[in-house]
Every structure is written in C-alpha cells, then in structure tokens.
C-alpha cells in the first residue's frame, strides 16, 4: 500500500480514511518485520537485541493511533486527526520564524515550515485530547531540509513533565537524529534531562546519507520493560529500517506520573543564517 496522495479529486473525508488506513498499514508492516526478525534472526544477531525486539513486539501489539497532525491551515473534524495545527501544540521557539507552508508538503495543502540557524530551536508538546499522558508510545513524522549543507537535530520529547500551557527542555527524555547534508546525517542521541542538568545521555555514531529537498519518514518509539528503551526507524521502500542501536535508559523516571507529554524536538546546527526545514504528517501512537 502506497501513501494515498490527496489531489482534490476525491472526497476529503474519504481521503482521511485512506490516510488513517495507511498509518495502520505501516504499523502492521513493522509488526511483520519484528516477527520475522525473531523467527529468522540474522546470522550475527545479538541475543540481548533479540530479547529487546521481543519486548518491543509485545508493546507494539498494544498500540493505537491517537491522532495525525496534518499541519493544515484550517480545522479538520475527524476522530483520528489532531484538529487544529499549531493551536493544539504548546510551542517554545527562538527560530527566525515558523509557519504553515503551502508550497511544500506531503499531504496537500501545507506542512510546517521552520526557518532557523545555528543554535535556534523549535520545541513543541502536543496538548490534543489523549496525548498528554503517554509514558510509552511513538511519534512518526516526515522531515525535509532544503540545501545540501543544512544541518539540524530532529527528534521527539517524551515523558515530558511540563503542564499543558508551557514547554520546557527540563525533566524530560529526548531522542533525536542528526538530520542534514554535508556528511552530518546519521548519529542518534538519547538524553534524560532532570532538574536543569543531564542525568543520562548516549550517542551512537551511525552514518546515513540524506539528500536535500527529499521527504524522509521517521519513527521514534519508546517503551518500558525493566529499562526504558527507544528505537529510531527510517522508512525505506515501504519497510521500517531500524537506525542504529537500541537506546537503553537505565534511569527510568516518571513511569507513574499523571503528566507524560510528548512532542517535536528541533534544534538548528547550520551556522549560516536561517535555513528552511519542513515537517509534515506527524502521528502520535500510544497503548
């Protein structure tokens, strides 16, 4: 099943149903891939990684789609669509600007555009119904950069302890991938921020060649089973390919908190002026 592009020639609500079917199709593909990895392990498979895959498969089977943010310029009424771009997110940013882009998108008519330079950030936490307490879950999103030397860190917040109405990079987990051109892309990092400091962090130096003006489909999943695990996937030809090793957090925080928010983490790394990055079709999943 390929992505159901919307061109205005079919009923919009029928297209929304197809888009949601596509999300579940890609989730089922991941389940099939995890099952196959366990049934036919690679020759040099690490036993511990296989145990983690077993744990992830048990978790993934419990997931449901909470909502898709299509980054549209108007309100969308559908039970599986986050209804209103930007207003359904708490946002904190020092980027040059951010706006909805009606020229570049995955799903017509718009995507989120961020213009940022080195050290400028765009942080968001979703506040749509059902998304503010997900100690385990996943975010799937498309990302795009414009020029061959663009560089950014693109990822997710999870188990963020900030109340609805604000955003913080403290008391939260962050997982991101280095996204961009000029040999920057690839490495993944996981960080636990607690009380103004870094309580745990790890980076895996994995190479990946990204191309400018190309949409990439990312998946960030986190779950707990004696440790807190996170994995990063990139879609390639309709298959989810795990990127790098599994991130394992030994300091497990906020499992029973009544607030466990999630959202988009973006941090600019290009030191020349404002560069253009786009995000689209952001899915939030949870048990």
N, C-alpha and C positions, 0 to 999 in steps of 0.2 A: 504494500500500500504506500503510495507516494503522498507527499504533502499536498493537500487539496487547496490549490491556489484559488483565491477569490477574485473574479474579474467583473463582478457586477451583473453577469448574465443569468445567475441563478438566485433563487430566493435567499436572502441573507440569513434567515434563521435555519434554513436547511443547510447552508454552508457551515454555520456554527456547529450544528450536529455532526457534520463531517469532520470538522476540526477537532472536536472532542473525541470522536471515534479514532482519529489519527493519534491523539495523545495516548489512548488506551492501547492502540496497536503497537506503538513504540514501547510501552510498558511491557506488553506481552512478549515482544521481541527480547527485551532484557531478561525476563524470566526464562525464556527458552535458552538463551545464551548461558545463564548461570547454571541451569540444569545440565546442559551439555558439558560445561567445564567440570562438573562433578562426576558425570557419567564417563567422560572421556578426558581425564586430566592430561594436560601437556606433559611431555616426557620429563621435563625438569621442574615440574610443579613443586612448590614448597608446601609441605604438609600444613604448616600454620596458615598459609594463604587459603588453602582449600577449606580449612575449618572456618575461616572468616567468611568465605564465599557461602558456606552452608548457613552461617548466621545471617548473612545478608539476604539469602533466598527466603528464609523464614520470615524476615522482616518485610521484604518486598511483596510477598503474597498478601499482606495485610493492608496495603496502601490503596488509597482512593484519591481521586483528583479533587482538590478543594477549589481550585479556580485557575483560569488563564487570564493573565493581563495582556491584552492585545495592543495596548498603548494607542487607543483610538481617541479622536478629538471630541467624541460625543459619548453619552451614557449608553451602555449596552445592557439590555434586560435579558438575562439568561442565568439559570441557577448555577452553571459551571463557569461563568465569565465574571471576573472581577470587574464590577460595573463601571467604574469611572477612573480613567487614567489620572495619575498624579494626586487627585484628592483622596484616593484610597491608600495612599502611602504617606508616612511621615518621612520627610526629606531634609537632610542637612548637607550643605554643599558650599564650597568656595570656588567651584568651577566658573569659568568665564560666563557661561550660560548653559541652560538646558531647556529643551522644548520638544514638542512633537514635530517630527519630520515627515512631511507629506511627499517627499521626493524619493526617499529610500526606505524600504520596508520589506518584511517577509510576508505579512498579511496586510493587504490594502485596507485603509488608505494611509497608514502612518506607523512610525516607530518612535522610540525615544532617542533623541539626539543629545549628546553631551559634548560640549566644547571645553577642553581642559588642557593645561600644560603640566609641566613637572611639579609634583607635589600637590596638585589640586585634586580634590576628591568629590565624589558624589555618593553619599550613603543614604540608603532607604530601608525602612521597615514597613512591611505590609500591615495594614490595620483592617482589612476586609474581614467580614464575619468568618469565624472558624480558623483563622490563621495566626492568632496571637498567642497560642499556647501549643506549640508543636516541638516538644523536646526531641522528637525523632521525625524525619521527613526528608524531602528532597525539593530542590529547585532546579528546573530545567529552563534554559533560556538560549536565545540566539544572540550572538555578538558579532560585531563587524568593526574594522578600522579602515581608515581612508588612504593613508600614504604608507609607502614601503618602510619608512623609518619610524612609524608610530609605535609607541610603547605604553602599555598600561597593565595594571593588575586588575583582573576581573574575577569576581567570585561572589561569595554569599556570607551573610551573617546567619548564625543560628544559636539558639538558646540565649538570645539577647534579653537582658533583664530590664530594659527601659520600658516604662509605662507608655501606653498609647498617648500620642500627642508630642512625642520627642524622639530623638535619635542620639545614640551615643556609641562610641567605639570602645567603651569600657564595660566590663562584666558581660563578656560575650565570647563566643568562638567565631573565628573567621577562617575560611578556606578559600584560596584563590589560585588562579593560574596566571602565569606571565603571558600576556597576550599581545602580539605585535609582530612587526617585521624586523629586519636587520639582525637576525640571529638572537633576538630577545626571547622569542616564544618558547614555552615548554615547561619550565620548572613549576612545581606546585608547592604551596606552603600552607600549613595549618598553624594557627596561633590561638592561644587562650589568653584573653586579657582579663585581669582581675584587679580591682581597686587601684587603677591608674598604672599598673605595670603588666609585664608579660610573665605569666605563670608557667607557660609551656609553649614551645614552638619547635617546628621541624620543617625542613625543606628537602625535597627530592629533585635533584638536578636532571630533569628529563628533557631531552631536546625534541622540538616539534617545529616544523616549518609552516608558518601561516602566510597567507597571501592577502594583500590589500584588496579592498572592495569585494570581499567574499564573506558570505554569512557562514558562521560556524555554530553548530548546535552542541551546547554544553549541558552536562548533567552533574549536579553536586548532591550527593546523598549522605546522610548522617544517621546513625542508629547506635543503640546501646545494648551490649550484652557482655557484662562484666567489665568491659572498657567502652569508651566512646570511639566509634570508628567513623571514618569518612573516606569516600572514594570519589574520584573525578572521572567522568567519561566524556568522550567526544564522538559524535556520530560520524561514521564513515560508511557511505553506500548503504544506508539503511540499517546498519548494525552499530550497537553501542560498544566502543572500544575503551577498556579501562586505560586511563592515562597515568602512568607511574605506579608507585606502590600505594598500599592502603595506609592512610594516615591514622595513627593509633594514639589517642589521648589517654594517658594514664591518670590524669587528674580529671575526674568526672564530676562536674558541677551541675547544680540546678535540675536534677532529674525530677524532683517533686515540686518544683516551683509552679506557681499559678500563672506566671508570665514566662513564656519561652518564644520570643518573637524571631522572625526570620526576614531576610530581605537581600537586596543587592549591594555588594561592596565594589566600588570602583575607585581606583587611585591612578592618576596620571604619572607617567615616568619619562615623557619626552620633554627635553629642556628647551625647546624652541617654540615659543608662542602657544597658541591654543590649537589643539588638534581635535578632529571630529571623530567621534565613536558613536555607534548605534547599538541599541538593544531592542529586541522585539520578542513577542510571543513567550512571555515568562509564565511558566507553570509552577504551581505550588501543590505538593502532594503530602499527605500525612496518613497515619493509621486511623 
